[in-house]
Amino acid sequence: MLRLWLTVLLLALLTTRPLLAQETVALFADDITYRTATGQLVAEGNVEVYYQGNRLSAERIFYDAAAETVRAEGTIRLEGPDGVVILADLVELSTDFRTGLVQGARLIFQQQFQIASVEGARTGGRYNTLYKTVASSCSVCAGAPVPIWRIRARRVVHDEQAQRIYFENAWFDVFGLPVFYAPRLRIPAPGVDRAAGVLPPVATTSDFSGFGLKLPYYFPLGRHSDLTLTPFATTTGATILEAEYRRRFESGALRLAGAYALYDGNGVSNRAFVLAEGAFALPRGFRADLRLHRATDRSFLGQFGYSDRDRLLSYGSINRVRRRDLFDLRIEGYQTLREGEPQSEIPIMLPKLDYRRIWTVGSSVFGADAGVLGVVREAGRDVARLDLGADWNGDLTLDNGVLVAGFADVEGVVYQVGDDADFPGTRSRLTPLVGAELRWPLARTTAGATHVIEPVVQAVYSRALGESDVPNEDSVSPELDETNLFALNRFPGIDRRESGLRLNLGVNYTRIDPSGWTVGATLGRVLRTESNDEFPEGSGLRGYSSDFVAAASLALPSGFSVTGRSLFDSALEFKRAEMELDYASRRFDVNASYTFLAGDSADPVLGSVTERQEIAIGSRYRVRPNWDVRGEWRYDLADSRSIFAGGGLAFGNECVEAELTVSRRFTSVNDVPEDTRVSLQVNLVGLSGDRGTEDWPAQRCRGI
């Protein structure tokens, strides 16, 4: 049958009431009849009415101009401008959709949370009242008619204007069993981004604190900030209040978090920590970052599972990075939580300023940099440092494909040292450097793959002039690996510089397969004309020749990758070895690593160094579409004991997310004993618009 369309002109002809004529109305139907005797307009067959953002669809609609009512029958669907959908068997509404009665009503919010009722009413253009209701976001199947959770109530009021849902005489059921009763219950309407209320609780157990319960409460503070307060109580008597404040600004964001223990359950009161973080965009491309992390004592964070850090970093910085210059100004300090490490000897950078600028002239690049460093301690050495430097590098490609590069660098440093008799007064050092590099990339393409071999030879000469014996604040732990094999200075900072003539030798290999997998490898070492004994023994750089550095990697298009790197001497005695394996897919993830660091009972730079050998593995496996199993394990091979073990079981679908985690720490440090922790968190997805944290599939009914 023909689809008919009527606009406000037709409706105005059919009624003398001006109400409908004031707003545009569109009506679609397979058949429309006007009954002169009753003054009714009857639309039948795939009927749809659009009015003020509302959409009403039904099998049959009766419009009574005299009574100013619209009656819908059949399979009825009413969609409001706020996205709320009402399904019903019978609906009778006023012509402006502001009041009416509904039979067999079901409200659907965000296509997820549903409220079903026997009957309902609409009043005031904003209140939807339902009677004898059941609310849930769980799917219901014929073979499993009881949802995982539901809220049963005698009466429910949905306030569209306030965006709230009110339940009266409400029971909360789990698998059909009532577990909680509330005479009055209010929740934000699903779809509301921010509303005050209780967040999902978290239950925990710990050897230290016993059984505990966290009950977060969320407070929105205007449009750009919020506050979450979380009371935390345990069976040992611990009383803790956790807090998190967040605020967004036009130019950045600020976050304040912390916890205060009025009593920790073990005889100690007034324990706390605070963490403040912020990032802001400043004029002219500058950026400001800040972080403040402090605790009242060294064991509070670890005992209650807030953090396992043994040094807390605090800093403030202003920086800017542009194409040709870099500016970085920062102050930085640590609070130590380590046993036997006095806080008074921990340095504070106050300040650290670095600036660098480059200029390009033809194929040459010129650079200049300047820096200022101030290091202060409550007890111990204080240092003020000024450094200035300039550098040049240029390169060209010969006809045979050889890449030739040259470079030069000069750096001057002035120190003023206090409270240290080993470095009296002012000290200075000037270090010029020159060098050249040859690279010859050789490529061969076959039907199966592309192979690239690149030998690299780099000659560098530098000499420290003046006083080379200066305080070492930033170059304590250098290491040799494939990333700095061709670095001009392998000390991580400025206080130590490599001297003498050295030859950096290496070869890189890459295999690129058309199917998408690649293999890479690097092998190299450093040769010197002078022994450099300022490097630690385990760094691989000490003496006339360095240890060999080797690295290899394999990456497959399936998501599997493996990387390895090692440091060994001419006798093939390993000083350091690392290997990491990664695989990631939609159903299975795994990360495994092995680390070996050789020990040295009498390292001339670092002192006694203990051998370390450790394996670690973490994995996640989706056993079923709605079930995840997760695990983590760290094991000390040198001491033959576990360091940490943990696992978790997670379930999720369209209406609930639940995660149970168990972990065990096998080490005791900083007054934090070995500990076993268990945590359970349940999130009701769909309630208050929460769409969950993962893409869990919805429950499927058998036969569908």
C-alpha positions as CSV (number, residue, x, y, z in Angstrom):
1,M,0.0,0.0,0.0
2,L,1.0,3.6,-0.6
3,R,2.9,5.3,2.3
4,L,1.1,8.6,3.1
5,W,2.6,11.7,4.6
6,L,0.8,14.5,6.4
7,T,2.3,17.7,7.7
8,V,0.9,20.3,10.0
9,L,-1.2,21.7,7.2
10,L,-3.3,18.6,7.0
11,L,-3.6,18.4,10.8
12,A,-4.6,22.0,11.0
13,L,-7.4,21.3,8.5
14,L,-8.7,18.4,10.6
15,T,-8.9,20.3,13.9
16,T,-9.6,23.7,15.1
17,R,-7.1,23.2,18.0
18,P,-4.1,25.5,17.5
19,L,-1.7,23.3,19.6
20,L,-0.6,21.0,16.8
21,A,-0.4,23.9,14.4
22,Q,2.2,25.5,16.5
23,E,4.8,22.8,16.0
24,T,5.7,20.7,12.9
25,V,4.2,17.2,13.0
26,A,5.0,14.5,10.5
27,L,2.9,11.3,10.3
28,F,3.6,8.2,8.1
29,A,1.3,5.3,7.6
30,D,0.1,2.7,5.1
31,D,-3.5,3.9,5.4
32,I,-5.0,7.0,7.0
33,T,-8.8,7.5,7.6
34,Y,-10.7,10.4,9.0
35,R,-13.9,9.5,10.8
36,T,-16.2,12.4,10.5
37,A,-18.7,11.0,13.1
38,T,-16.2,10.8,15.9
39,G,-13.7,13.4,14.7
40,Q,-10.9,10.8,14.9
41,L,-7.9,10.5,12.6
42,V,-7.0,6.8,12.3
43,A,-3.6,5.7,10.9
44,E,-2.9,2.0,10.4
45,G,0.0,-0.1,9.2
46,N,3.6,0.9,10.0
47,V,2.6,4.1,11.6
48,E,5.2,6.6,12.6
49,V,4.7,10.1,14.2
50,Y,7.4,12.7,14.7
51,Y,6.9,15.6,17.1
52,Q,9.3,17.8,19.0
53,G,12.1,15.3,18.8
54,N,9.8,12.4,19.8
55,R,9.2,9.4,17.6
56,L,6.2,7.2,18.1
57,S,5.8,4.0,16.1
58,A,2.9,1.6,16.3
59,E,0.6,-0.7,14.3
60,R,-2.4,1.6,14.8
61,I,-2.8,5.2,16.1
62,F,-6.0,7.1,16.9
63,Y,-5.9,10.9,17.0
64,D,-8.8,12.5,18.8
65,A,-8.7,16.3,18.1
66,A,-11.5,17.1,20.5
67,A,-9.9,15.2,23.4
68,E,-6.4,16.2,22.3
69,T,-5.2,12.6,22.8
70,V,-3.2,10.1,20.8
71,R,-3.9,6.4,21.4
72,A,-1.5,3.8,20.0
73,E,-2.0,0.0,19.8
74,G,0.0,-3.0,18.8
75,T,3.8,-3.1,19.0
76,I,4.5,0.4,20.3
77,R,7.9,2.1,20.5
78,L,8.3,5.7,21.7
79,E,11.8,7.3,21.5
80,G,12.4,10.6,23.3
81,P,15.0,13.2,22.4
82,D,17.2,12.0,25.3
83,G,17.6,8.6,23.8
84,V,15.2,6.9,26.2
85,V,13.0,4.2,24.5
86,I,9.6,3.1,25.8
87,L,8.2,-0.1,24.6
88,A,4.5,-0.9,25.4
89,D,1.4,-2.8,24.5
90,L,-1.0,0.2,24.8
91,V,-0.3,3.9,25.0
92,E,-2.6,6.9,25.4
93,L,-0.9,10.3,25.4
94,S,-1.8,13.9,25.1
95,T,-1.1,15.4,21.8
96,D,2.1,17.1,23.1
97,F,3.3,13.8,24.5
98,R,3.6,15.3,28.0
99,T,1.0,13.2,29.9
100,G,-0.5,9.8,29.4
101,L,-0.9,6.2,30.4
102,V,1.0,3.1,29.4
103,Q,0.3,-0.6,29.7
104,G,3.0,-3.3,29.6
105,A,5.7,-0.6,29.6
106,R,9.4,-1.2,29.3
107,L,12.0,1.7,29.5
108,I,15.3,1.2,27.7
109,F,18.3,3.5,28.5
110,Q,21.3,3.7,26.3
111,Q,20.2,0.5,24.6
112,Q,21.3,-1.3,27.8
113,F,19.6,-0.7,31.1
114,Q,15.9,-1.7,31.1
115,I,13.0,-1.2,33.4
116,A,10.0,-3.4,32.8
117,S,6.6,-2.8,34.5
118,V,3.0,-3.8,34.4
119,E,1.7,-0.3,33.8
120,G,2.9,3.3,33.9
121,A,2.0,6.9,33.5
122,R,3.6,10.0,32.1
123,T,3.0,13.4,33.8
124,G,4.3,16.9,33.6
125,G,6.3,16.3,30.4
126,R,9.2,15.0,32.6
127,Y,8.0,12.1,34.9
128,N,7.7,8.5,33.8
129,T,6.1,6.5,36.7
130,L,6.2,2.7,36.5
131,Y,4.5,0.2,38.9
132,K,5.5,-3.3,39.8
133,T,8.9,-3.0,38.1
134,V,12.0,-5.1,37.4
135,A,15.2,-3.3,36.3
136,S,18.4,-4.8,34.9
137,S,20.8,-4.6,32.0
138,C,21.2,-8.4,31.8
139,S,19.8,-10.3,28.9
140,V,17.1,-12.8,29.7
141,C,16.7,-16.1,27.8
142,A,13.8,-18.6,27.8
143,G,16.0,-21.2,29.4
144,A,17.4,-18.7,32.0
145,P,14.6,-16.3,32.7
146,V,16.2,-14.9,35.9
147,P,19.0,-12.3,35.2
148,I,22.3,-12.3,37.0
149,W,21.2,-9.2,38.9
150,R,18.0,-7.1,39.0
151,I,16.3,-4.5,41.0
152,R,12.7,-5.1,42.0
153,A,10.6,-2.2,43.1
154,R,7.0,-1.4,43.9
155,R,7.3,2.0,42.1
156,V,9.9,3.7,39.9
157,V,9.9,7.3,38.9
158,H,12.1,8.5,36.0
159,D,12.7,12.3,36.1
160,E,13.8,13.2,32.6
161,Q,14.7,16.8,33.5
162,A,16.8,15.9,36.6
163,Q,18.1,12.7,34.9
164,R,17.5,10.6,38.0
165,I,15.7,7.3,38.6
166,Y,14.0,6.8,42.0
167,F,13.1,3.3,43.3
168,E,10.6,2.7,46.2
169,N,10.6,-0.5,48.2
170,A,13.5,-1.8,46.2
171,W,15.1,-5.3,46.5
172,F,18.5,-6.0,44.8
173,D,18.6,-9.7,43.7
174,V,21.5,-11.8,42.6
175,F,20.6,-14.9,40.6
176,G,17.0,-14.4,41.8
177,L,18.0,-14.3,45.5
178,P,17.3,-11.1,47.4
179,V,20.5,-9.8,49.0
180,F,19.8,-6.1,49.8
181,Y,16.7,-4.0,50.6
182,A,16.3,-0.2,50.3
183,P,13.1,1.6,51.1
184,R,14.4,4.5,48.9
185,L,17.0,4.2,46.2
186,R,18.2,6.9,43.8
187,I,20.6,6.4,40.8
188,P,21.6,8.7,37.9
189,A,19.8,7.9,34.7
190,P,22.1,5.9,32.4
191,G,23.8,8.3,30.0
192,V,24.6,10.8,32.7
193,D,28.4,11.3,32.6
194,R,28.9,12.7,36.1
195,A,26.6,12.4,39.1
196,A,27.2,12.1,42.8
197,G,26.9,8.6,44.2
198,V,28.5,5.4,45.4
199,L,30.9,3.6,43.1
200,P,31.4,-0.2,43.0
201,P,33.0,-1.4,46.3
202,V,36.2,-3.3,46.5
203,A,36.8,-6.1,48.9
204,T,40.4,-7.1,49.9
205,T,42.3,-9.4,52.2
206,S,45.9,-9.1,53.3
207,D,48.2,-10.8,55.7
208,F,49.1,-7.4,57.1
209,S,45.7,-5.7,57.2
210,G,43.2,-8.6,57.3
211,F,39.9,-8.3,55.5
212,G,39.1,-4.9,54.2
213,L,36.3,-3.1,52.4
214,K,36.6,0.1,50.3
215,L,33.4,2.1,49.5
216,P,34.2,4.9,47.1
217,Y,31.8,7.9,46.9
218,Y,32.0,10.3,43.9
219,F,31.3,14.1,44.1
220,P,31.2,16.2,40.9
221,L,32.4,19.7,41.6
222,G,31.2,21.8,38.7
223,R,31.8,21.0,35.1
224,H,35.6,20.6,35.3
225,S,36.5,19.0,38.6
226,D,35.5,16.1,40.8
227,L,36.4,14.4,44.1
228,T,36.3,10.8,45.1
229,L,36.4,9.9,48.8
230,T,37.0,6.2,49.7
231,P,36.6,5.0,53.3
232,F,38.7,1.9,53.9
233,A,38.2,-0.2,57.0
234,T,39.8,-3.6,57.9
235,T,39.2,-6.3,60.4
236,T,42.5,-5.4,62.1
237,G,41.0,-2.1,63.0
238,A,42.7,0.0,60.3
239,T,40.7,3.2,59.5
240,I,41.8,4.9,56.3
241,L,40.4,7.6,54.1
242,E,41.5,7.7,50.5
243,A,40.9,10.7,48.4
244,E,41.4,11.8,44.7
245,Y,40.7,15.2,43.3
246,R,40.8,16.0,39.6
247,R,40.5,19.2,37.8
248,R,40.7,20.1,34.1
249,F,41.8,23.6,33.1
250,E,41.7,25.1,29.6
251,S,45.4,24.7,29.4
252,G,46.0,21.5,31.4
253,A,45.0,19.2,34.2
254,L,45.7,18.6,37.9
255,R,45.3,15.5,40.0
256,L,45.7,15.2,43.8
257,A,45.6,11.7,45.4
258,G,46.4,10.4,48.8
259,A,45.4,8.4,51.9
260,Y,45.3,9.1,55.6
261,A,45.3,6.4,58.2
262,L,43.8,7.5,61.5
263,Y,44.8,4.1,62.8
264,D,46.6,1.4,60.8
265,G,45.4,-1.6,62.8
266,N,49.0,-2.3,64.1
267,G,49.3,0.2,66.8
268,V,50.4,3.2,64.7
269,S,48.3,6.4,64.0
270,N,48.5,9.3,61.6
271,R,50.2,7.6,58.6
272,A,49.7,9.1,55.2
273,F,50.9,9.7,51.7
274,V,50.2,12.3,49.0
275,L,50.7,12.3,45.3
276,A,50.1,15.5,43.2
277,E,50.5,15.5,39.4
278,G,49.9,18.3,36.9
279,A,50.6,19.2,33.3
280,F,49.9,22.6,31.7
281,A,50.4,24.3,28.4
282,L,52.1,27.7,28.7
283,P,52.4,30.5,26.1
284,R,54.9,30.3,23.3
285,G,54.9,26.6,23.2
286,F,56.2,26.0,26.7
287,R,54.9,23.2,28.9
288,A,54.9,22.9,32.7
289,D,54.9,19.6,34.6
290,L,54.8,18.9,38.3
291,R,54.8,15.9,40.6
292,L,54.9,15.7,44.4
293,H,55.1,12.3,46.0
294,R,55.7,12.0,49.8
295,A,54.9,9.6,52.6
296,T,55.0,9.9,56.3
297,D,57.2,6.7,56.7
298,R,59.0,4.2,54.5
299,S,56.6,1.3,54.9
300,F,53.0,2.8,54.7
301,L,52.8,2.5,50.9
302,G,54.0,-1.1,50.7
303,Q,52.1,-2.4,53.7
304,F,48.7,-1.3,52.3
305,G,49.5,-2.0,48.6
306,Y,49.6,1.6,47.3
307,S,53.1,1.3,45.8
308,D,56.3,-0.8,45.9
309,R,58.6,2.1,45.1
310,D,61.6,2.5,47.4
311,R,62.3,6.1,46.3
312,L,59.6,8.7,45.7
313,L,60.2,11.2,43.0
314,S,59.1,14.8,43.2
315,Y,59.8,17.4,40.5
316,G,58.7,20.6,38.7
317,S,59.7,21.4,35.2
318,I,59.2,23.9,32.4
319,N,60.3,22.8,28.9
320,R,59.9,23.4,25.2
321,V,60.9,21.3,22.3
322,R,61.0,22.8,18.8
323,R,62.5,21.8,15.5
324,R,65.8,23.6,16.2
325,D,66.0,24.2,19.9
326,L,65.3,22.6,23.3
327,F,64.8,24.2,26.7
328,D,64.4,22.3,29.9
329,L,64.3,23.8,33.4
330,R,63.6,21.5,36.4
331,I,64.0,21.0,40.1
332,E,64.0,17.4,41.3
333,G,64.2,15.5,44.6
334,Y,63.6,12.1,46.1
335,Q,62.3,10.8,49.4
336,T,64.1,7.5,50.2
337,L,62.3,4.6,51.7
338,R,65.3,2.3,51.7
339,E,66.7,1.0,54.9
340,G,70.1,2.3,55.8
341,E,69.9,5.2,53.3
342,P,69.8,8.5,55.2
343,Q,67.5,11.1,53.7
344,S,70.0,13.8,54.6
345,E,72.4,12.4,52.0
346,I,69.9,12.3,49.1
347,P,70.7,15.0,46.6
348,I,68.2,17.6,45.4
349,M,68.6,19.2,42.0
350,L,68.0,22.9,42.5
351,P,67.9,23.7,39.6
352,K,68.8,21.8,36.4
353,L,68.8,23.9,33.3
354,D,69.6,22.6,29.8
355,Y,69.4,24.5,26.5
356,R,70.4,23.4,23.0
357,R,70.1,24.9,19.6
358,I,71.1,23.7,16.1
359,W,71.8,25.4,12.8
360,T,72.0,23.8,9.4
361,V,74.4,25.0,6.7
362,G,74.4,22.8,3.6
363,S,75.1,19.3,4.7
364,S,76.6,20.4,8.0
365,V,74.8,20.8,11.3
366,F,76.2,23.1,14.0
367,G,75.0,22.9,17.6
368,A,75.5,24.8,20.8
369,D,74.3,23.9,24.3
370,A,74.5,25.3,27.8
371,G,73.6,23.9,31.2
372,V,73.4,24.8,34.8
373,L,73.1,22.3,37.7
374,G,72.8,22.8,41.4
375,V,72.9,19.8,43.8
376,V,72.3,20.3,47.5
377,R,72.2,17.9,50.4
378,E,71.2,18.4,54.0
379,A,74.4,16.6,55.0
380,G,77.2,16.0,52.5
381,R,78.6,17.5,49.3
382,D,76.9,20.4,47.5
383,V,77.8,21.1,43.8
384,A,77.2,24.0,41.4
385,R,78.0,23.3,37.8
386,L,78.1,25.3,34.6
387,D,78.7,23.6,31.2
388,L,79.0,25.1,27.7
389,G,79.5,23.2,24.5
390,A,79.6,23.5,20.7
391,D,79.6,20.7,18.1
392,W,79.6,20.1,14.4
393,N,78.8,17.1,12.2
394,G,78.5,16.6,8.5
395,D,78.1,13.7,6.1
396,L,78.3,12.7,2.4
397,T,77.7,9.7,0.3
398,L,80.4,8.4,-2.0
399,D,79.7,6.9,-5.4
400,N,80.1,3.4,-4.2
401,G,77.4,3.9,-1.5
402,V,79.7,4.4,1.5
403,L,78.4,7.0,4.0
404,V,81.1,9.2,5.4
405,A,80.5,11.4,8.4
406,G,82.8,13.7,10.4
407,F,82.1,15.4,13.7
408,A,83.8,17.6,16.3
409,D,82.8,18.7,19.8
410,V,84.1,20.8,22.6
411,E,82.7,21.0,26.1
412,G,83.8,23.2,29.0
413,V,82.6,22.6,32.6
414,V,83.2,24.6,35.8
415,Y,82.4,23.2,39.3
416,Q,82.0,24.9,42.6
417,V,82.0,22.3,45.4
418,G,81.1,22.7,49.0
419,D,81.2,20.5,52.1
420,D,83.7,18.0,50.5
421,A,87.4,18.1,51.4
422,D,88.2,15.9,48.3
423,F,87.1,18.6,45.9
424,P,88.1,22.0,47.4
425,G,87.2,25.3,45.7
426,T,86.5,25.7,42.0
427,R,87.5,23.1,39.4
428,S,87.2,23.2,35.6
429,R,87.6,20.9,32.7
430,L,87.7,21.4,28.9
431,T,87.2,18.3,26.6
432,P,87.6,18.7,22.8
433,L,86.6,15.8,20.6
434,V,87.0,14.9,16.9
435,G,86.0,11.8,15.0
436,A,84.9,10.2,11.7
437,E,82.5,7.4,10.8
438,L,82.2,5.1,7.8
439,R,79.1,3.1,7.0
440,W,78.7,0.8,4.0
441,P,75.1,-0.5,3.7
442,L,75.0,-3.5,1.3
443,A,71.6,-4.7,0.2
444,R,70.5,-7.7,-1.7
445,T,67.0,-8.6,-2.8
446,T,66.0,-12.1,-3.7
447,A,62.6,-13.7,-4.5
448,G,62.3,-14.6,-0.8
449,A,63.5,-11.5,1.1
450,T,65.7,-8.4,1.2
451,H,69.0,-8.6,3.1
452,V,70.9,-5.5,4.4
453,I,74.3,-5.8,5.9
454,E,75.9,-2.6,7.2
455,P,79.5,-2.5,8.6
456,V,80.3,0.5,10.7
457,V,83.7,1.9,11.7
458,Q,83.9,5.0,13.9
459,A,87.1,6.6,15.2
460,V,86.9,9.1,18.0
461,Y,89.6,11.0,19.9
462,S,89.0,13.2,22.9
463,R,91.2,14.5,25.7
464,A,90.1,16.1,29.0
465,L,92.2,19.3,29.7
466,G,92.4,20.8,33.1
467,E,91.1,19.0,36.2
468,S,89.5,15.7,35.3
469,D,89.0,14.7,39.0
470,V,85.6,16.3,39.5
471,P,82.5,15.2,41.5
472,N,80.4,12.5,39.8
473,E,76.7,13.2,40.3
474,D,75.2,12.0,37.0
475,S,77.5,9.3,35.5
476,V,77.6,6.6,38.1
477,S,76.2,3.6,36.2
478,P,77.2,3.5,32.5
479,E,76.4,0.5,30.4
480,L,77.3,-0.7,26.9
481,D,74.6,-2.0,24.6
482,E,73.6,-1.8,21.0
483,T,71.9,1.6,21.4
484,N,75.1,3.4,22.5
485,L,77.8,1.4,20.7
486,F,78.4,4.4,18.4
487,A,77.8,7.1,21.0
488,L,80.6,9.7,21.4
489,N,80.4,9.4,25.2
490,R,78.9,6.4,26.9
491,F,78.7,8.0,30.3
492,P,75.1,8.9,30.9
493,G,75.9,12.4,32.1
494,I,78.4,15.3,32.0
495,D,80.6,14.6,35.0
496,R,82.6,11.9,33.3
497,R,83.9,11.9,29.7
498,E,85.7,9.2,27.8
499,S,89.3,10.1,26.9
500,G,91.8,8.9,24.4
501,L,91.6,7.3,21.0
502,R,89.0,4.6,20.5
503,L,87.7,2.7,17.6
504,N,84.0,1.7,17.7
505,L,83.4,-1.3,15.4
506,G,80.1,-3.0,14.5
507,V,77.9,-4.6,11.9
508,N,74.2,-4.5,11.5
509,Y,72.1,-7.1,9.7
510,T,68.4,-6.9,8.7
511,R,66.3,-9.4,6.8
512,I,62.9,-8.2,5.6
513,D,60.5,-10.9,4.3
514,P,57.6,-10.0,1.9
515,S,55.2,-11.8,4.2
516,G,55.8,-9.2,6.9
517,W,58.3,-10.8,9.3
518,T,61.8,-9.2,10.0
519,V,65.0,-10.3,11.6
520,G,67.7,-7.9,12.9
521,A,71.1,-8.4,14.5
522,T,73.9,-6.2,15.8
523,L,77.5,-7.2,16.9
524,G,80.2,-4.8,17.9
525,R,82.9,-3.8,20.4
526,V,85.1,-0.8,21.4
527,L,88.9,-0.8,21.1
528,R,91.1,1.8,22.9
529,T,94.7,2.9,22.9
530,E,94.4,3.8,26.6
531,S,92.8,1.8,29.5
532,N,89.8,3.6,30.9
533,D,89.4,2.4,34.5
534,E,86.6,4.9,35.4
535,F,84.1,2.5,34.0
536,P,82.6,-0.1,36.4
537,E,83.7,-3.7,35.8
538,G,80.2,-4.9,34.9
539,S,79.6,-2.1,32.3
540,G,81.7,-4.0,29.7
541,L,83.7,-0.8,28.9
542,R,86.6,-1.1,31.2
543,G,90.2,-1.6,29.9
544,Y,91.7,-1.4,26.5
545,S,89.0,-3.3,24.7
546,S,85.3,-3.5,25.6
547,D,83.3,-6.7,25.8
548,F,81.4,-7.7,22.8
549,V,77.8,-6.4,22.6
550,A,75.3,-8.5,20.6
551,A,71.6,-8.0,20.0
552,A,69.1,-9.8,17.9
553,S,65.3,-9.5,17.2
554,L,62.6,-11.3,15.4
555,A,59.1,-9.9,14.7
556,L,56.3,-11.8,13.0
557,P,53.1,-10.3,11.6
558,S,51.1,-12.6,13.9
559,G,52.1,-10.4,16.8
560,F,54.9,-12.6,18.1
561,S,58.3,-10.9,18.8
562,V,61.5,-11.9,20.6
563,T,64.5,-9.7,21.4
564,G,67.8,-10.5,23.0
565,R,70.9,-8.7,24.0
566,S,74.1,-9.7,25.7
567,L,77.5,-8.6,26.8
568,F,80.4,-11.1,26.8
569,D,84.2,-11.0,26.8
570,S,86.7,-12.7,24.4
571,A,86.5,-15.9,26.5
572,L,82.7,-15.9,26.0
573,E,82.1,-15.2,29.7
574,F,78.8,-13.3,29.9
575,K,78.6,-10.1,31.9
576,R,75.0,-9.4,31.0
577,A,72.2,-11.1,29.1
578,E,68.6,-10.2,28.5
579,M,65.8,-11.9,26.5
580,E,62.2,-10.9,26.1
581,L,59.4,-12.7,24.3
582,D,56.1,-11.0,23.5
583,Y,52.9,-12.3,21.8
584,A,49.6,-10.5,21.6
585,S,46.3,-11.6,20.1
586,R,42.7,-11.0,20.8
587,R,42.5,-14.2,22.9
588,F,46.0,-14.7,24.3
589,D,48.8,-12.4,25.5
590,V,52.1,-13.4,27.0
591,N,55.3,-11.6,28.0
592,A,58.3,-13.5,29.3
593,S,61.8,-12.2,30.1
594,Y,65.1,-13.4,31.4
595,T,67.7,-11.2,32.9
596,F,71.3,-12.0,33.9
597,L,73.8,-9.6,35.5
598,A,77.2,-11.0,36.5
599,G,78.4,-10.3,40.1
600,D,81.7,-8.8,41.2
601,S,82.9,-9.0,44.8
602,A,85.3,-6.1,44.3
603,D,84.2,-3.7,41.6
604,P,86.6,-0.8,41.7
605,V,83.8,1.7,41.0
606,L,80.6,0.3,42.4
607,G,82.0,-1.9,45.1
608,S,80.5,-5.3,45.7
609,V,78.0,-6.3,43.0
610,T,75.7,-9.3,43.6
611,E,74.9,-11.6,40.7
612,R,71.3,-11.3,39.5
613,Q,69.5,-13.9,37.5
614,E,65.7,-13.6,37.1
615,I,62.9,-14.8,35.0
616,A,59.5,-13.2,34.7
617,I,56.3,-14.1,32.9
618,G,52.9,-12.5,32.6
619,S,50.0,-13.8,30.6
620,R,46.3,-13.4,29.8
621,Y,44.1,-16.1,28.2
622,R,40.5,-15.8,27.3
623,V,39.3,-19.3,28.2
624,R,35.8,-18.6,27.1
625,P,34.2,-15.6,25.4
626,N,33.2,-14.2,28.9
627,W,36.1,-15.6,31.0
628,D,39.7,-14.3,31.3
629,V,42.5,-16.0,33.3
630,R,45.6,-13.9,34.1
631,G,48.9,-14.7,35.8
632,E,52.2,-13.3,36.7
633,W,55.4,-14.8,38.2
634,R,58.9,-13.6,39.0
635,Y,61.6,-16.0,40.1
636,D,65.2,-15.4,41.3
637,L,67.4,-18.1,39.8
638,A,70.4,-16.9,41.7
639,D,68.8,-17.5,45.1
640,S,66.4,-20.2,43.9
641,R,63.3,-18.6,45.3
642,S,60.2,-16.8,44.0
643,I,59.9,-13.1,44.2
644,F,56.3,-12.5,43.2
645,A,53.4,-14.6,42.0
646,G,49.9,-13.5,41.2
647,G,46.8,-14.5,39.2
648,G,43.4,-13.4,38.4
649,L,40.0,-14.6,37.1
650,A,37.7,-12.2,35.3
651,F,34.2,-12.6,34.0
652,G,32.2,-10.1,32.0
653,N,29.1,-9.7,29.8
654,E,26.6,-7.0,29.0
655,C,25.6,-6.4,32.6
656,V,28.4,-7.4,35.0
657,E,32.1,-7.3,35.3
658,A,33.8,-9.2,38.1
659,E,37.5,-9.8,38.8
660,L,39.1,-11.8,41.5
661,T,42.9,-11.3,42.0
662,V,45.3,-13.2,44.3
663,S,49.0,-12.2,44.7
664,R,51.9,-13.2,46.9
665,R,55.1,-11.2,47.5
666,F,57.9,-13.4,48.8
667,T,60.3,-10.7,49.8
668,S,60.5,-8.5,52.9
669,V,62.0,-5.1,52.7
670,N,61.6,-1.7,54.4
671,D,59.5,-3.1,57.2
672,V,57.1,-4.5,54.6
673,P,56.8,-8.3,55.4
674,E,55.9,-11.0,52.9
675,D,52.3,-10.6,52.1
676,T,49.4,-12.4,50.4
677,R,46.6,-10.2,48.9
678,V,43.2,-11.1,47.6
679,S,40.9,-8.6,45.9
680,L,37.4,-8.8,44.5
681,Q,35.7,-6.1,42.5
682,V,32.3,-6.3,40.9
683,N,31.0,-3.7,38.5
684,L,27.3,-3.5,37.4
685,V,27.6,-2.6,33.7
686,G,24.8,-0.5,32.4
687,L,23.7,0.8,35.7
688,S,24.1,4.6,35.7
689,G,25.4,4.5,32.1
690,D,28.6,2.5,32.9
691,R,29.4,0.6,29.7
692,G,32.2,-1.4,31.3
693,T,36.0,-1.4,30.9
694,E,36.4,-4.2,28.3
695,D,34.7,-5.4,25.2
696,W,32.9,-8.4,26.7
697,P,30.3,-10.2,24.5
698,A,26.7,-10.2,25.6
699,Q,25.1,-13.4,26.9
700,R,23.7,-15.5,24.1
701,C,20.6,-17.6,24.4
702,R,20.8,-21.1,23.2
703,G,19.4,-21.7,19.8
704,I,20.0,-18.1,18.8
